Amino acid sequence: MTAMRYRLTFAVGLVVGYVLGTRAGRERYEQLKKSARQVAQNPAVRNTAESAAQNGRAYAGKAFHAVSEKVSDKVGEKAPGSIADRVRSLRERGQGSAEDDWGTSNT
């Protein structure tokens, strides 16, 4: 019974949003687009987004190394020696350089 009420509420919300959106028309859309562009060009917003991206890359790198060490250990136990050696060499190579096989930076 409650699931049906949520579905009905969601459907009503969609209909109301659609009707209000079509009434606002192209002019309101252009206003929203202009406002979004101004916010995106704000130096504070750009600096925050860049900082968030850098932090995300740093955390992803730490997570990659933490996971790859555990996976490498488990692969070493269960896989043939040639595969285990390849996984270890890839992990070690990833720690030293910021470039991939194609010479592009991953930062």
Disulfide bonds with the S-S distance in Angstrom:
none
